[in-house]
């Protein structure tokens, strides 16, 4: 099965690199220019197939049912997913415009996809007690542990002249390379403060600090491992009417129950299963800006999906 390759034929490589244009020779991403100037077309999007990319899952599962009413299950899944474009948007324009790359946006390099979650653990335990012939109560606890959402780090601005302000992955500079970069001051941060703060930020970030002097690859890292617990309670009443058995089930579920006891528990970085993205560095006309303090932490969590939620339901079966 082939994936979709998105291209914007209105932009072509100039033959020069960002390093040649700016003097920052450590960044050799290609530069682009619009070739439809003077026509009625600002962009021309072409969709074709590509054989690049793959995904696979390896799973191991065990379960046991005990005679006294206890059911337990455990599973582990390892996954790997790579692509040239994750196709997370609904139209060709934004799928091309916001596909993070360190190279050619019309021929993007193979990288991790927005759905790459390497590790997932599922555990569950349910205990059912039957009594008075017609009644039963089931109590269950479910655990899901998984690698956090993949994330990309990109510049807020257009480095390579392809007209997109949201697709250029950052180059993770060393301290010496930061000193070569031109910065622009604002009302809060001087040029010297921005450089010093950026050096401290990169040195303290767990992933970026280990990859100084390299490009940040698309979705190269994932957020911290996440832990989520769900509580399940069911009260069931069964009775016979004629030849058939009828049942009423009243169930109560608390999703992400840990967050009900501690607001820091059960946090998730994902927005309904999607990847995360950060743009802490601004770029415009050859000048950079890092408008953050030295202890800046770009990582965040999703407030809505990190909350505990309860649901009550009634089911009738016959």
N, C-alpha and C positions, 0 to 999 in steps of 0.2 A: 504494500500500500504506500503510495507516494503522498508527500505533504505538499502544501501550497507555498510557492515562492512569490513574494510580493516585490515589485520593482517600480520605480518612478523613472520613466524614460526621458523625462524633461531635464534630468540632471546627469551629468557625466563627469568622470574624473578629469582633473586638469593636468595630471602628470606630475604635480608637485605634492609635497607632504606638508603637514602642519609645521613640522620642525624646520623645513626650508623657508616657509613663509614668515615664521615668527622668530626664528633663531633658537627655539627650544628643541634642540636636535634629539632629545631623548624621546619625543613623541613623534612617531613616523606615520601617523594615520593619513590616508590620502585626502586631498582637498577636492572639492567639487564645484561645478559651475552650472548655471542654468543654460540650456541650449535651445530653449523655446522663446527666448526674449524677442519681442516684436511680433509674436503670434498671439492667437486667442487662447493659448493653452499655457496655464501656469504649471500644471502637473498632468502627466500621462501615466496612469497606473496600469501595469501589465501583470497578469496572474498566469503562472505556469506551474509545472510540477517539478519537484526535486526529490531525489532518492536519498538525500542526506537526512540523518536523524534516525532514532530508534528508541524503543522503550521496552523494558521487561520487568517482571516481578517474580520473585522467588518467595514462597510462603511455606511455613511449617505450622501445623495445627494439631492440638491434642484436646480431647474432651473426655469426661467421665461422668456417668450417671450412677449415683448410689441408691441403694434400696430404701434408705431412710429419708429420701426426698431432696437430697442435695445434688445439684448439677453444676459442674465446673467446666470451664473452657479457657484455653490459652492459645494464642497464635502470635507469630512473628512474621513480618513481611519486609524483605529488602527490595527496593525499587531503584531503577535508574532510567532517566528520561532525558534525551538530548534532541535538539531541533535547531533549525536556523531561524524559525519564527514560531512562537507559541500560538499565534492566532487568537489572542485574548480579546480582540475587539470585534465589532460587528460589521465594519466596512473596510475596504481595501486601503483607503486613505490613512486611517489611524493605525491599521496593522503595519503599514510601512513606516509611518511617521514616528511611531513609538516603539519600534523594534530596536532594542539596545544593541549597539555594535561598537567595536573599537577599530573597525576597518571600513569596508565598502558596504553601504546600506543596500545597494542593489545586488550584492553577492555576499551576504552576511556569513560570518564564520559559524561553524558548528559549536554550539554551547549547550549548557544545561537548559532545560525548558522551565517554564513557569510552574510546572506541575511536578517537579522533581522533589519528592519526599523520600529520602533514602531509607529511613527506619520507621517502623510502626509496630507497636505492641498492643494487643487486645487481650484483656482478661475479664472474666465474668464468673459470678457465683450466684446461683438462685437456689433458695430453699423453699420447698412447698410443704405445708402441713395440712392434712385432710382430717376433718373431724365432723361429728354429728351427721355422717353420711352425705349430707347435701352441701356442706361448707368446706372451703379451702382458702388458705391464705398463702400468698407467695411474696417473698421478700428477695430483692436482688440488688447487686452492686456491680456496676460495669466500670472498667478502667480502660482508657485509651491513652497511650503514650506515643508521641511521634516527634520526629524532627520538625522544627518550626518551618515556616514558609520560606521558600527561596526568595532572595532579594537582589536587586541590582542597584548600583550607585552610579549616577550619571551627572553630567554638568547641566545646570540650568542656563542654557544658551546654545548657540550654534557654532561649534568649533570648526567644522569641516566645510561649511558653505552649502550644505544640502537642503537648506531651508527649514530643517526640523530643529526645534529648540528642546527636544526631549528624547534624543536617542544616542547621544555621544557618551559612552562609558568613560569614566575618569581614568586618567593615568595616576597611579599612586606614587607621588614623588618622594624622593629622599629629601633630607634637610637641605643638602647642597642644591638640589634641583628646585626646591621652593625658593631659594635665594635668587635663582635666575628668572623666576616668573615675575611678570609685571602685575602689580596689584593696584586697585583703586580704592582710596579711602572714602569713608562716608562720615556722617555726623557722630557715629558712635565708636568706630574702630579706625585707627590709623593704619597705614600700610605696614608698619613694623609690628603692630599688635596682631593684625590678621596673619602675618607670616608666622609669628611665634605661636599663636593659638592653633593654627593649622598643623604645625609641627607637633604640638602636644596632643592634639586630637588623633592624628595618625599613629603616634607612638603608643597611645593608650587603647586603641581599638583592637580587640583580639584578633580579627582577621587581617585588617589593613596593615597592622604593624609587621606582619610576617611576609608581606608582599610589596614592600617598598621597592620602587624602581620597576614596577610591572603595571600592565593594564589590569583593571578590574574586569574579569571576564563576565559575560552575561550569566546572571544567577549563579555566580561562582560559590556563594556561601548561603547557608540557611540560618534562620533565627534559632534561638536556643530551644533545646528539647522541651516539649510541653506535656503537661500531665492534666488529665481531665477524668473526673468521676461522675457517674450518673447513678441516681437511686431510683428503684422501681418497686412499687407496692401494689398488689392486686388482691382484692377480696372477691371471691367467686361463690355464687349460690346456684346450685343445679337442682332441677326437679323434672320429674317425668309427667308428661301429659299424653295419654294414649300410648302409642308405641315410640314416641320420640322423647329425647332428652333435651330440655331447654336450660339455658344458663344466662345469668346476668353477671357481668364482670365490671366492677368499679375499680379503676386503676388510678394511681397517683404517681407521677414521675417528676423528679427534680433533675434537670439537666445542668451539668457542671455544678454539682452540689457543693464542692469545696469552696467555691466563691461565696456561698451563702454564709460561711463561717469566717472567711478571711478574704478581703478584697484583693489581696495579692495572689491568691491561689486561683488556678484554672485560667490564667491569662492566655490568650491566643493572639498570635501576630497576624493571622490570616483574616481577610475580609470575605467570609463565605467561601473559603477554599482557594482564593487567588493569591498571587505572589505579592511581595512588597517592593517598594522602590523609594530611593532617597536621592535628593539632589542638593547636597550641602554646599556645593561650590558654584558660584555664578561666573559666567564668562560673557564678555561683550567687547567686540572690537579690539581684541588683543590684550584685554585686561581681565584679571581674575578678582573675585571677592570671596572671602571667607568670613561671613558676618555672624560668627558664633564665638562663645567663650572657649577657653582652653579645655574645660572639662565637658565640652559638648558631647552628648550621646544621641546619635541619630536614630537609634533603634526605638521602636514604639510598639504598643499593642493595640488591638482593636477593642475599643470600649464596649461596643454593643455585643459582639460575640464572646466577650470575656465574662459577661454577666451570667448569674444563675437564672434559670427559668423553670417555672413549674407548670404542669398541665394536669388536668383532671378529665377523665373520660369514662363513659359508660358504654358497654357493648352487650348486645343481646344476640345469642346464637341459638339456633333451633335446627 
